Amino acid sequence: MIRRFLPVCLLALLASGLMPAGATSPKSPMRVAMLSDGGTFHDQGFNQNCREGIEALMAMGAPIFVQFGETLDPANFERKLASFAERDYRLIIGIGYRMADAIAAVAAEYPRTLFACVDATYERPPHNVWAMTFQVDECAFPAGYLAAAWADKQDPKDPAVAWVGGMDVDSVNQFIVGFRNGVARYNKVKNKSVRVLGGHVGSFNDFAAGRDMAAGFIAEGADVIFGAGSFTGNGAIAAAKEADKWAIGVDTDQYFTLLNESDIILTSCLKRMDRAVAQVVSAAIENQFWGGTSYVGTLANHGVGLAPFHDFEDQLPEPLKKELLDIQRGLLDGKLSTGWPE
């Protein structure tokens, strides 16, 4: 679907912090395309969060003309990216690490077109490509500590947590390593033995497989499930709900996206792709696009973080909340390490 949005008062964008002072709006809407990898823009997580970054700008009347495209087959990436470029889209955003090579190839063929890629890692990004990565281990580490503490509180005789990953790739494993080491930190500090279970499903789009894997871990004693795998991870969280257990979400604040499971979600590991996408689009509007560079979302720049505790705000002991804050401060000042990369 293509939607047209006309410019509104510049003050609205300045107030948002997304456009620099002294900037002026273009005379006509800038054409922007966004292509998802491996799922829809309604996955209640990864792809949806990226879409929301553009939608936030739309809601403020940013001068953009946008088309969203979805694809499941990597063989189609280059063709679809090139199709957008041929139709004079000024900025083309690819979602997912698997699109990185295709974007580099198409960017070389269309050097005057701007490209951006979420979770893309390049030794040196092409001159017209803006890569976006996120230090998600920095939010997964305190999440693992929280999961271990909650499991220990609810099941002191045999506390256990489990993670369910999508694909066995760095963008997922960075969550997992941080989470596991957060549990290890709790065990060390508290002299406990919270068990950690986990496995990769091998897909980001298999809700049933994610649910089945999580159900298996729950049968082995898992008290808290960490669903790190888009729609597959959502299935894992659904299994926790069905078993009257607890969960931790990823990417976006899943308390607001998984409404059926919201009452068992302790927190979510926020990967603020929405903010990064909005920054890229705003930069392109103002002719300040940083091609050839990489944005890295961290705790320090609020690119990653923990979501609020919502229904568990009053159930979590105050000393535990302080420990979680201290852990994040320790990561910021370098006194603690998440253990990533391994």
C-alpha positions in Angstrom: 0.0 0.0 0.0 1.3 3.5 -0.9 0.3 6.4 1.3 1.0 10.1 0.7 1.7 12.5 3.6 2.1 16.3 3.2 4.5 18.5 5.1 3.3 20.2 8.3 4.8 22.9 10.5 8.6 22.4 11.0 8.2 23.1 14.7 6.5 19.7 15.1 9.6 17.9 13.8 12.0 20.1 15.7 10.2 19.3 18.9 10.6 15.6 18.2 14.4 16.0 18.0 14.4 14.3 14.6 15.4 17.3 12.5 18.2 19.8 13.2 17.5 23.4 14.0 17.7 25.7 11.0 16.6 23.0 8.6 13.9 23.6 6.0 11.4 21.1 4.6 11.8 19.9 1.0 9.3 21.3 -1.6 8.0 17.8 -2.4 7.7 14.6 -0.4 10.7 12.3 -0.4 10.1 8.8 -1.7 10.9 6.1 0.9 10.6 2.3 0.5 11.0 -0.3 3.3 11.5 -4.0 2.6 11.1 -6.6 5.3 13.0 -9.9 5.4 11.4 -13.1 6.7 8.1 -11.8 7.9 5.4 -9.2 7.8 5.2 -5.7 9.2 2.6 -7.0 11.6 4.9 -9.5 13.4 4.4 -7.7 16.8 8.2 -7.4 17.0 11.2 -6.9 14.8 9.7 -5.8 11.4 6.8 -4.0 13.1 9.1 -1.9 15.2 11.0 -0.8 12.1 7.8 0.2 10.4 6.8 2.2 13.5 9.8 4.4 13.1 8.5 5.6 9.8 4.9 5.7 11.0 6.0 8.1 13.9 7.3 10.5 11.2 4.2 10.1 9.2 2.1 11.0 12.2 4.0 14.2 12.6 3.5 15.0 8.9 7.0 14.4 7.7 7.3 15.1 3.9 7.6 11.5 2.8 5.9 9.2 0.3 6.2 5.6 1.6 5.8 2.1 0.3 6.3 -1.0 2.4 7.2 -4.3 0.8 7.5 -7.8 2.3 9.5 -10.8 1.1 10.3 -14.2 2.5 12.8 -15.4 -0.1 16.3 -13.9 -0.1 16.5 -14.8 -3.8 14.1 -11.9 -4.4 16.0 -9.2 -2.4 18.1 -7.7 -5.2 15.2 -7.7 -7.7 12.8 -5.9 -5.2 15.5 -3.5 -4.1 16.4 -2.6 -7.7 12.7 -2.2 -8.5 12.4 0.5 -5.9 15.5 2.2 -7.1 14.2 2.1 -10.7 11.1 3.9 -9.5 13.1 6.7 -8.1 12.7 6.0 -4.4 15.2 8.3 -2.8 15.8 6.2 0.3 15.4 2.4 0.5 15.6 0.6 3.9 16.2 -3.1 4.2 15.2 -4.9 7.4 17.4 -7.8 8.5 21.0 -9.0 8.3 20.3 -11.3 5.3 19.6 -8.2 3.1 23.0 -6.7 3.7 24.8 -8.3 0.6 21.8 -7.5 -1.7 21.8 -3.9 -0.5 25.5 -3.6 -1.2 25.1 -5.0 -4.7 22.2 -2.8 -5.6 23.7 0.3 -4.0 26.7 -0.1 -6.4 24.3 -0.1 -9.3 22.4 2.9 -8.1 25.1 5.2 -6.6 22.7 8.2 -6.4 20.1 6.3 -4.3 20.4 6.1 -0.5 20.2 2.8 1.3 20.0 1.7 4.9 20.0 -1.7 6.5 19.0 -2.8 9.9 21.4 -5.4 11.5 23.8 -5.0 8.6 27.5 -5.5 9.3 30.0 -4.3 6.8 33.8 -4.0 7.1 33.3 -0.7 5.3 29.7 0.3 4.3 29.3 1.5 0.7 29.3 5.3 0.3 25.5 5.4 -0.1 24.6 2.9 2.6 23.9 3.6 6.3 24.3 0.4 8.4 22.4 0.0 11.7 23.4 -2.4 14.4 22.5 -2.7 18.1 24.4 -3.9 21.2 21.4 -5.9 22.4 23.6 -7.9 24.8 23.6 -4.8 26.9 19.9 -5.1 27.6 19.8 -8.9 27.5 22.3 -9.1 30.4 20.1 -7.4 33.0 17.1 -9.2 31.5 18.9 -12.5 32.3 19.6 -11.4 35.8 15.9 -10.5 36.3 14.7 -13.8 34.8 17.0 -15.7 37.2 15.9 -13.7 40.2 12.2 -14.2 39.4 12.6 -17.9 38.8 14.5 -18.2 42.1 11.7 -16.3 43.8 8.9 -18.4 42.3 10.6 -21.8 42.4 13.4 -21.7 44.9 13.7 -25.5 45.0 14.6 -25.8 41.3 14.7 -22.4 39.5 15.3 -22.5 35.8 15.0 -20.2 32.8 15.0 -20.9 29.1 15.5 -19.1 25.8 14.0 -19.8 22.4 15.9 -18.4 19.5 14.9 -18.0 15.9 17.8 -18.5 13.5 21.3 -19.4 14.8 22.9 -16.1 13.8 24.7 -13.3 15.5 21.8 -10.9 15.7 20.0 -13.6 17.8 23.0 -15.0 19.6 23.9 -11.6 20.9 20.7 -11.6 22.8 21.3 -15.1 24.1 24.9 -14.6 25.2 23.9 -11.5 27.2 20.9 -13.3 28.7 22.9 -16.4 29.7 25.6 -14.3 31.3 23.1 -12.3 33.1 21.8 -15.5 34.7 25.4 -16.5 35.5 25.9 -13.1 37.2 22.9 -13.7 39.4 24.2 -17.2 40.3 27.6 -15.8 41.2 26.4 -12.9 43.3 23.6 -14.8 45.1 25.5 -18.2 45.3 22.6 -19.8 43.4 22.2 -22.5 40.7 19.5 -21.2 38.4 19.5 -23.6 35.4 19.5 -22.3 31.8 17.9 -24.2 29.0 17.6 -23.1 25.4 17.7 -23.8 21.7 17.2 -22.4 18.2 14.2 -23.2 16.1 15.9 -22.3 12.8 13.2 -19.9 11.7 11.9 -16.5 12.6 8.4 -17.3 11.4 7.4 -20.6 13.0 5.0 -19.7 15.8 4.1 -23.3 16.5 7.7 -24.5 16.6 8.6 -21.7 19.1 5.6 -22.7 21.2 6.5 -26.4 21.1 10.1 -25.8 22.0 9.2 -23.5 24.9 6.6 -26.0 26.1 9.3 -28.7 26.2 11.6 -26.5 28.3 8.7 -25.7 30.7 8.2 -29.5 31.1 11.9 -29.6 32.1 11.2 -27.0 34.8 11.7 -23.6 33.1 9.9 -20.9 35.0 10.7 -17.9 32.7 10.9 -18.0 28.9 12.9 -15.6 26.8 11.5 -15.5 23.3 14.3 -14.2 21.0 13.1 -14.8 17.5 10.3 -12.5 16.1 7.2 -14.5 15.4 8.9 -17.7 16.6 9.7 -16.0 19.9 6.1 -14.9 20.1 5.1 -18.6 20.1 7.5 -19.3 22.9 5.9 -16.5 25.0 2.5 -17.9 24.2 3.6 -21.3 25.7 4.6 -19.5 28.9 1.2 -18.0 29.1 -0.5 -21.4 28.5 1.6 -22.9 31.3 1.0 -20.1 33.8 4.7 -19.2 33.7 6.5 -15.9 32.9 8.3 -14.4 29.9 10.6 -11.7 28.7 10.1 -10.1 25.2 12.5 -8.7 22.6 12.8 -5.9 20.1 9.8 -3.8 21.1 7.8 -3.5 24.4 5.8 -6.7 23.9 3.5 -5.8 26.8 1.8 -3.6 24.3 2.0 -5.9 21.2 1.2 -9.4 22.7 -2.0 -8.4 24.5 -3.0 -11.9 25.4 0.3 -12.5 27.1 0.9 -9.1 28.5 0.2 -10.1 32.1 3.0 -12.6 32.2 5.7 -10.4 30.6 8.2 -9.2 33.2 9.9 -6.8 30.8 11.3 -6.7 27.2 14.7 -6.2 25.7 14.2 -3.0 23.7 16.1 -2.8 20.4 15.1 0.7 19.4 15.0 0.2 15.6 12.1 2.6 15.4 14.4 5.4 16.6 17.2 4.5 14.3 14.9 4.3 11.3 13.4 7.7 12.1 16.9 9.2 12.4 17.9 7.8 9.0 14.8 9.0 7.3 15.1 12.5 8.9 18.7 12.7 7.9 17.8 11.9 4.3 15.1 14.5 4.3 17.6 17.2 5.4 20.4 16.0 3.0 22.5 14.9 6.0 22.5 11.2 5.3 25.6 9.6 6.7 26.4 7.1 3.9 29.4 4.9 4.4 28.9 4.8 8.2 27.3 2.6 10.8 24.9 3.5 13.6 25.3 1.4 16.8 22.5 1.5 19.3 23.7 1.1 22.9 22.6 1.7 26.4 24.5 5.0 26.4 22.6 6.4 23.4 19.3 4.8 24.4 19.4 2.6 21.3 18.8 -0.5 23.6 17.3 -0.9 27.0 14.8 -2.6 29.3 11.1 -1.9 29.0 9.1 -1.0 32.1 8.0 -3.8 34.4 4.3 -2.9 33.9 2.1 -5.3 35.9 5.2 -6.5 37.9 6.3 -3.0 39.0 4.9 -3.6 42.5 5.8 -7.3 42.6 9.5 -6.9 42.0 11.4 -6.2 45.3 13.0 -2.7 45.4 16.5 -4.2 46.1 16.2 -6.2 42.8 15.2 -3.0 40.9 18.3 -1.3 42.3 20.5 -4.2 41.3 19.2 -4.0 37.8 20.0 -0.3 37.7 23.4 -0.9 39.1 24.1 -3.6 36.5 23.2 -1.1 33.7 25.5 1.5 35.3 28.2 -1.1 35.5 27.9 -1.9 31.8 28.0 1.8 30.9 31.1 2.5 32.9 32.9 -0.7 31.8 33.0 -2.3 35.2 30.8 -5.2 34.0 31.0 -7.1 30.7 28.2 -8.9 28.9 30.6 -11.5 27.5 29.8 -10.6 23.9 31.4 -11.2 21.6 32.3 -14.6 23.0 
